[in-house]
Amino acid sequence: MRRLSIVMVALVLAGCMQPSGEPAKGFISPKIGNVYIPLEGSAYLVLEGDAAAVSLGNNVAVTNAHNANLVDSKMLIGKSTNYDLLFFHTPKATTELPEAPPRVGEMVIAYGQAGGGALRKAEGVITDLNAPVKALCDKCEVQSAFTFKGDAGPGFSGGPVVDATDGHLVGIIFGYVDEPGGPANRLIYAYTMSRVATELDDVQRKLPTDVD
């Protein structure tokens, strides 16, 4: 499990590393741009942080919980207990981007941010649908994620993973591990959209309700 614990360390330190991926002039589908939300702000007191979020419709968006410092606390809905996911309110209300489960061997494109708000992308192939990841706490469950090879590291946290052919949304990035050989053999970890939906339901169910 030591290698998997590095995934969480890489996430926490992502803001102080060089941009990853390559410059993107735009999205492969305008519908992706409709749900994509860039996140920028102050991280670790002096460093600038870059990350991303995705609109899920109904004025709700998702990003990673470790991106909390880049989200207005007044817009916060809540965080997942067991997964690195945070949900917040957004003016974006679109639900136009179709979702699909990931498939081994599927070509995907991930989108993220670099300094100054520059859009970046990383392409890769899905390698595993059920990779275990270290639990967030002693009493938390071991996380499950899908993985793909690609240079989606710093700045891609919370960003979307889409099918490279049809643009369907297949997941949300949360971490990476550099295999032997460095970024050229980087393994990216992402949550499926079914996991995101399950965690959102759990967060909303735990919200306090008004009592007359």
Order of alpha helices (4+ residues) and beta strands (2+ residues): alpha-beta-alpha-beta-beta-beta-beta-beta-beta-beta-beta-beta-beta-beta-alpha
